[in-house]
């Protein structure tokens, strides 16, 4: 009988400890996304690259735009996904001009190589 009571007491203590751990972990899981995370969630087709480049050139202005876009997404006014080209166009319309690193890749002997590299090899031949 005493063993059963001891086991039940031990089991109860472990259950209470597990509940406390679960309550402590629950708020961490329910953290609301930042404005940037919300906006990054709707970007596609190099949208993340455009956003990173915008932050590196115009951090304050980009933060204001991201805040507005996130508010539009949360309110349901912006429901479609945003392509990188569209985001770049928005920045340009606001007068924020910057360059993205671009490259053209072509298939050469079954591998993708940079166009400049391929042309350099052809000129050597």
PyMOL CGO cylinders between C-alpha atoms (Angstrom):
from pymol import cmd
from pymol.cgo import CYLINDER

trace = [
    CYLINDER, 0.00, 0.00, 0.00, 2.75, 2.44, 0.88, 0.3, 1, 1, 1, 1, 1, 1,
    CYLINDER, 2.75, 2.44, 0.88, 4.47, 1.73, -2.44, 0.3, 1, 1, 1, 1, 1, 1,
    CYLINDER, 4.47, 1.73, -2.44, 1.28, 2.60, -4.34, 0.3, 1, 1, 1, 1, 1, 1,
    CYLINDER, 1.28, 2.60, -4.34, 0.94, 5.86, -2.45, 0.3, 1, 1, 1, 1, 1, 1,
    CYLINDER, 0.94, 5.86, -2.45, 4.62, 6.70, -3.06, 0.3, 1, 1, 1, 1, 1, 1,
    CYLINDER, 4.62, 6.70, -3.06, 4.28, 5.89, -6.76, 0.3, 1, 1, 1, 1, 1, 1,
    CYLINDER, 4.28, 5.89, -6.76, 1.15, 8.01, -7.08, 0.3, 1, 1, 1, 1, 1, 1,
    CYLINDER, 1.15, 8.01, -7.08, 2.87, 10.89, -5.29, 0.3, 1, 1, 1, 1, 1, 1,
    CYLINDER, 2.87, 10.89, -5.29, 5.90, 10.59, -7.55, 0.3, 1, 1, 1, 1, 1, 1,
    CYLINDER, 5.90, 10.59, -7.55, 3.68, 10.39, -10.63, 0.3, 1, 1, 1, 1, 1, 1,
    CYLINDER, 3.68, 10.39, -10.63, 1.74, 13.46, -9.51, 0.3, 1, 1, 1, 1, 1, 1,
    CYLINDER, 1.74, 13.46, -9.51, 4.96, 15.43, -8.99, 0.3, 1, 1, 1, 1, 1, 1,
    CYLINDER, 4.96, 15.43, -8.99, 6.24, 14.51, -12.44, 0.3, 1, 1, 1, 1, 1, 1,
    CYLINDER, 6.24, 14.51, -12.44, 2.92, 15.49, -14.01, 0.3, 1, 1, 1, 1, 1, 1,
    CYLINDER, 2.92, 15.49, -14.01, 3.03, 18.87, -12.28, 0.3, 1, 1, 1, 1, 1, 1,
    CYLINDER, 3.03, 18.87, -12.28, 6.59, 19.41, -13.44, 0.3, 1, 1, 1, 1, 1, 1,
    CYLINDER, 6.59, 19.41, -13.44, 5.62, 18.54, -17.01, 0.3, 1, 1, 1, 1, 1, 1,
    CYLINDER, 5.62, 18.54, -17.01, 2.68, 20.98, -16.86, 0.3, 1, 1, 1, 1, 1, 1,
    CYLINDER, 2.68, 20.98, -16.86, 4.96, 23.76, -15.64, 0.3, 1, 1, 1, 1, 1, 1,
    CYLINDER, 4.96, 23.76, -15.64, 7.42, 23.09, -18.46, 0.3, 1, 1, 1, 1, 1, 1,
    CYLINDER, 7.42, 23.09, -18.46, 4.60, 23.06, -20.99, 0.3, 1, 1, 1, 1, 1, 1,
    CYLINDER, 4.60, 23.06, -20.99, 3.26, 26.40, -19.73, 0.3, 1, 1, 1, 1, 1, 1,
    CYLINDER, 3.26, 26.40, -19.73, 6.75, 27.90, -19.86, 0.3, 1, 1, 1, 1, 1, 1,
    CYLINDER, 6.75, 27.90, -19.86, 7.26, 26.71, -23.44, 0.3, 1, 1, 1, 1, 1, 1,
    CYLINDER, 7.26, 26.71, -23.44, 3.80, 27.74, -24.70, 0.3, 1, 1, 1, 1, 1, 1,
    CYLINDER, 3.80, 27.74, -24.70, 4.38, 31.53, -24.76, 0.3, 1, 1, 1, 1, 1, 1,
    CYLINDER, 4.38, 31.53, -24.76, 7.59, 31.05, -26.76, 0.3, 1, 1, 1, 1, 1, 1,
    CYLINDER, 7.59, 31.05, -26.76, 5.64, 29.20, -29.46, 0.3, 1, 1, 1, 1, 1, 1,
    CYLINDER, 5.64, 29.20, -29.46, 2.90, 31.82, -29.66, 0.3, 1, 1, 1, 1, 1, 1,
    CYLINDER, 2.90, 31.82, -29.66, 5.23, 34.73, -30.40, 0.3, 1, 1, 1, 1, 1, 1,
    CYLINDER, 5.23, 34.73, -30.40, 3.79, 36.96, -33.07, 0.3, 1, 1, 1, 1, 1, 1,
    CYLINDER, 3.79, 36.96, -33.07, 5.77, 37.29, -36.26, 0.3, 1, 1, 1, 1, 1, 1,
    CYLINDER, 5.77, 37.29, -36.26, 7.73, 40.46, -36.89, 0.3, 1, 1, 1, 1, 1, 1,
    CYLINDER, 7.73, 40.46, -36.89, 6.74, 42.74, -39.75, 0.3, 1, 1, 1, 1, 1, 1,
    CYLINDER, 6.74, 42.74, -39.75, 9.67, 41.52, -41.81, 0.3, 1, 1, 1, 1, 1, 1,
    CYLINDER, 9.67, 41.52, -41.81, 8.73, 37.86, -41.28, 0.3, 1, 1, 1, 1, 1, 1,
    CYLINDER, 8.73, 37.86, -41.28, 5.15, 38.59, -42.36, 0.3, 1, 1, 1, 1, 1, 1,
    CYLINDER, 5.15, 38.59, -42.36, 6.33, 40.30, -45.54, 0.3, 1, 1, 1, 1, 1, 1,
    CYLINDER, 6.33, 40.30, -45.54, 8.91, 37.61, -46.30, 0.3, 1, 1, 1, 1, 1, 1,
    CYLINDER, 8.91, 37.61, -46.30, 6.11, 35.06, -46.07, 0.3, 1, 1, 1, 1, 1, 1,
    CYLINDER, 6.11, 35.06, -46.07, 4.37, 36.50, -49.14, 0.3, 1, 1, 1, 1, 1, 1,
    CYLINDER, 4.37, 36.50, -49.14, 7.50, 37.09, -51.25, 0.3, 1, 1, 1, 1, 1, 1,
    CYLINDER, 7.50, 37.09, -51.25, 8.59, 34.79, -54.06, 0.3, 1, 1, 1, 1, 1, 1,
    CYLINDER, 8.59, 34.79, -54.06, 10.82, 34.83, -57.15, 0.3, 1, 1, 1, 1, 1, 1,
    CYLINDER, 10.82, 34.83, -57.15, 13.88, 36.57, -55.63, 0.3, 1, 1, 1, 1, 1, 1,
    CYLINDER, 13.88, 36.57, -55.63, 11.71, 38.75, -53.40, 0.3, 1, 1, 1, 1, 1, 1,
    CYLINDER, 11.71, 38.75, -53.40, 13.93, 37.99, -50.42, 0.3, 1, 1, 1, 1, 1, 1,
    CYLINDER, 13.93, 37.99, -50.42, 16.99, 39.16, -52.37, 0.3, 1, 1, 1, 1, 1, 1,
    CYLINDER, 16.99, 39.16, -52.37, 15.27, 42.42, -53.28, 0.3, 1, 1, 1, 1, 1, 1,
    CYLINDER, 15.27, 42.42, -53.28, 14.28, 42.99, -49.65, 0.3, 1, 1, 1, 1, 1, 1,
    CYLINDER, 14.28, 42.99, -49.65, 17.81, 42.28, -48.39, 0.3, 1, 1, 1, 1, 1, 1,
    CYLINDER, 17.81, 42.28, -48.39, 19.32, 44.64, -50.97, 0.3, 1, 1, 1, 1, 1, 1,
    CYLINDER, 19.32, 44.64, -50.97, 16.79, 47.33, -50.05, 0.3, 1, 1, 1, 1, 1, 1,
    CYLINDER, 16.79, 47.33, -50.05, 17.68, 47.00, -46.36, 0.3, 1, 1, 1, 1, 1, 1,
    CYLINDER, 17.68, 47.00, -46.36, 21.39, 47.33, -47.17, 0.3, 1, 1, 1, 1, 1, 1,
    CYLINDER, 21.39, 47.33, -47.17, 20.90, 50.50, -49.27, 0.3, 1, 1, 1, 1, 1, 1,
    CYLINDER, 20.90, 50.50, -49.27, 17.94, 52.17, -47.49, 0.3, 1, 1, 1, 1, 1, 1,
    CYLINDER, 17.94, 52.17, -47.49, 17.39, 50.63, -44.05, 0.3, 1, 1, 1, 1, 1, 1,
    CYLINDER, 17.39, 50.63, -44.05, 15.06, 53.30, -42.60, 0.3, 1, 1, 1, 1, 1, 1,
    CYLINDER, 15.06, 53.30, -42.60, 12.88, 53.69, -45.67, 0.3, 1, 1, 1, 1, 1, 1,
    CYLINDER, 12.88, 53.69, -45.67, 12.70, 49.92, -46.18, 0.3, 1, 1, 1, 1, 1, 1,
    CYLINDER, 12.70, 49.92, -46.18, 11.61, 49.42, -42.58, 0.3, 1, 1, 1, 1, 1, 1,
    CYLINDER, 11.61, 49.42, -42.58, 8.76, 51.91, -43.06, 0.3, 1, 1, 1, 1, 1, 1,
    CYLINDER, 8.76, 51.91, -43.06, 7.65, 50.19, -46.27, 0.3, 1, 1, 1, 1, 1, 1,
    CYLINDER, 7.65, 50.19, -46.27, 7.83, 46.74, -44.64, 0.3, 1, 1, 1, 1, 1, 1,
    CYLINDER, 7.83, 46.74, -44.64, 5.73, 48.02, -41.75, 0.3, 1, 1, 1, 1, 1, 1,
    CYLINDER, 5.73, 48.02, -41.75, 3.07, 49.28, -44.18, 0.3, 1, 1, 1, 1, 1, 1,
    CYLINDER, 3.07, 49.28, -44.18, 3.11, 46.06, -46.23, 0.3, 1, 1, 1, 1, 1, 1,
    CYLINDER, 3.11, 46.06, -46.23, 2.82, 43.95, -43.08, 0.3, 1, 1, 1, 1, 1, 1,
    CYLINDER, 2.82, 43.95, -43.08, -0.17, 46.02, -41.92, 0.3, 1, 1, 1, 1, 1, 1,
    CYLINDER, -0.17, 46.02, -41.92, -1.82, 45.52, -45.32, 0.3, 1, 1, 1, 1, 1, 1,
    CYLINDER, -1.82, 45.52, -45.32, -1.21, 41.77, -45.13, 0.3, 1, 1, 1, 1, 1, 1,
    CYLINDER, -1.21, 41.77, -45.13, -2.58, 41.50, -41.59, 0.3, 1, 1, 1, 1, 1, 1,
    CYLINDER, -2.58, 41.50, -41.59, -5.66, 43.58, -42.49, 0.3, 1, 1, 1, 1, 1, 1,
    CYLINDER, -5.66, 43.58, -42.49, -6.33, 41.41, -45.53, 0.3, 1, 1, 1, 1, 1, 1,
    CYLINDER, -6.33, 41.41, -45.53, -5.88, 44.24, -48.03, 0.3, 1, 1, 1, 1, 1, 1,
    CYLINDER, -5.88, 44.24, -48.03, -2.94, 42.41, -49.61, 0.3, 1, 1, 1, 1, 1, 1,
    CYLINDER, -2.94, 42.41, -49.61, -3.82, 38.77, -50.23, 0.3, 1, 1, 1, 1, 1, 1,
    CYLINDER, -3.82, 38.77, -50.23, -1.69, 37.87, -53.24, 0.3, 1, 1, 1, 1, 1, 1,
    CYLINDER, -1.69, 37.87, -53.24, 1.94, 36.88, -53.21, 0.3, 1, 1, 1, 1, 1, 1,
    CYLINDER, 1.94, 36.88, -53.21, 4.48, 39.52, -54.24, 0.3, 1, 1, 1, 1, 1, 1,
    CYLINDER, 4.48, 39.52, -54.24, 7.22, 38.76, -56.78, 0.3, 1, 1, 1, 1, 1, 1,
    CYLINDER, 7.22, 38.76, -56.78, 10.70, 40.17, -56.49, 0.3, 1, 1, 1, 1, 1, 1,
    CYLINDER, 10.70, 40.17, -56.49, 10.20, 42.26, -59.62, 0.3, 1, 1, 1, 1, 1, 1,
    CYLINDER, 10.20, 42.26, -59.62, 7.01, 43.78, -58.23, 0.3, 1, 1, 1, 1, 1, 1,
    CYLINDER, 7.01, 43.78, -58.23, 8.74, 44.65, -54.97, 0.3, 1, 1, 1, 1, 1, 1,
    CYLINDER, 8.74, 44.65, -54.97, 11.64, 46.21, -56.87, 0.3, 1, 1, 1, 1, 1, 1,
    CYLINDER, 11.64, 46.21, -56.87, 9.12, 48.22, -58.89, 0.3, 1, 1, 1, 1, 1, 1,
    CYLINDER, 9.12, 48.22, -58.89, 7.52, 49.51, -55.68, 0.3, 1, 1, 1, 1, 1, 1,
    CYLINDER, 7.52, 49.51, -55.68, 10.91, 50.69, -54.41, 0.3, 1, 1, 1, 1, 1, 1,
    CYLINDER, 10.91, 50.69, -54.41, 11.67, 52.39, -57.71, 0.3, 1, 1, 1, 1, 1, 1,
    CYLINDER, 11.67, 52.39, -57.71, 8.30, 54.16, -57.74, 0.3, 1, 1, 1, 1, 1, 1,
    CYLINDER, 8.30, 54.16, -57.74, 9.18, 55.54, -54.32, 0.3, 1, 1, 1, 1, 1, 1,
    CYLINDER, 9.18, 55.54, -54.32, 12.46, 56.85, -55.70, 0.3, 1, 1, 1, 1, 1, 1,
    CYLINDER, 12.46, 56.85, -55.70, 14.62, 54.24, -53.96, 0.3, 1, 1, 1, 1, 1, 1,
    CYLINDER, 14.62, 54.24, -53.96, 16.91, 52.93, -56.67, 0.3, 1, 1, 1, 1, 1, 1,
    CYLINDER, 16.91, 52.93, -56.67, 19.45, 50.17, -56.12, 0.3, 1, 1, 1, 1, 1, 1,
    CYLINDER, 19.45, 50.17, -56.12, 21.03, 47.37, -58.08, 0.3, 1, 1, 1, 1, 1, 1,
    CYLINDER, 21.03, 47.37, -58.08, 20.74, 43.66, -57.63, 0.3, 1, 1, 1, 1, 1, 1,
    CYLINDER, 20.74, 43.66, -57.63, 23.48, 41.21, -58.47, 0.3, 1, 1, 1, 1, 1, 1,
    CYLINDER, 23.48, 41.21, -58.47, 22.32, 39.41, -61.59, 0.3, 1, 1, 1, 1, 1, 1,
    CYLINDER, 22.32, 39.41, -61.59, 23.89, 36.76, -63.73, 0.3, 1, 1, 1, 1, 1, 1,
    CYLINDER, 23.89, 36.76, -63.73, 22.95, 34.91, -66.87, 0.3, 1, 1, 1, 1, 1, 1,
    CYLINDER, 22.95, 34.91, -66.87, 23.64, 31.20, -66.84, 0.3, 1, 1, 1, 1, 1, 1,
    CYLINDER, 23.64, 31.20, -66.84, 23.73, 29.00, -69.92, 0.3, 1, 1, 1, 1, 1, 1,
    CYLINDER, 23.73, 29.00, -69.92, 24.02, 25.26, -70.39, 0.3, 1, 1, 1, 1, 1, 1,
    CYLINDER, 24.02, 25.26, -70.39, 27.51, 24.22, -71.48, 0.3, 1, 1, 1, 1, 1, 1,
    CYLINDER, 27.51, 24.22, -71.48, 28.43, 20.53, -71.72, 0.3, 1, 1, 1, 1, 1, 1,
    CYLINDER, 28.43, 20.53, -71.72, 25.65, 19.60, -69.32, 0.3, 1, 1, 1, 1, 1, 1,
    CYLINDER, 25.65, 19.60, -69.32, 26.57, 22.21, -66.70, 0.3, 1, 1, 1, 1, 1, 1,
    CYLINDER, 26.57, 22.21, -66.70, 25.24, 25.68, -65.96, 0.3, 1, 1, 1, 1, 1, 1,
    CYLINDER, 25.24, 25.68, -65.96, 28.00, 28.24, -66.40, 0.3, 1, 1, 1, 1, 1, 1,
    CYLINDER, 28.00, 28.24, -66.40, 28.06, 32.01, -66.33, 0.3, 1, 1, 1, 1, 1, 1,
    CYLINDER, 28.06, 32.01, -66.33, 27.62, 33.58, -69.78, 0.3, 1, 1, 1, 1, 1, 1,
    CYLINDER, 27.62, 33.58, -69.78, 30.78, 35.65, -69.37, 0.3, 1, 1, 1, 1, 1, 1,
    CYLINDER, 30.78, 35.65, -69.37, 32.74, 32.50, -68.56, 0.3, 1, 1, 1, 1, 1, 1,
    CYLINDER, 32.74, 32.50, -68.56, 31.44, 30.73, -71.65, 0.3, 1, 1, 1, 1, 1, 1,
    CYLINDER, 31.44, 30.73, -71.65, 32.23, 33.69, -73.90, 0.3, 1, 1, 1, 1, 1, 1,
    CYLINDER, 32.23, 33.69, -73.90, 35.72, 33.93, -72.42, 0.3, 1, 1, 1, 1, 1, 1,
    CYLINDER, 35.72, 33.93, -72.42, 36.33, 30.25, -73.19, 0.3, 1, 1, 1, 1, 1, 1,
    CYLINDER, 36.33, 30.25, -73.19, 35.07, 30.69, -76.77, 0.3, 1, 1, 1, 1, 1, 1,
    CYLINDER, 35.07, 30.69, -76.77, 37.37, 33.63, -77.38, 0.3, 1, 1, 1, 1, 1, 1,
    CYLINDER, 37.37, 33.63, -77.38, 40.35, 31.59, -76.15, 0.3, 1, 1, 1, 1, 1, 1,
    CYLINDER, 40.35, 31.59, -76.15, 39.60, 28.85, -78.67, 0.3, 1, 1, 1, 1, 1, 1,
]
cmd.load_cgo(trace, "trace")
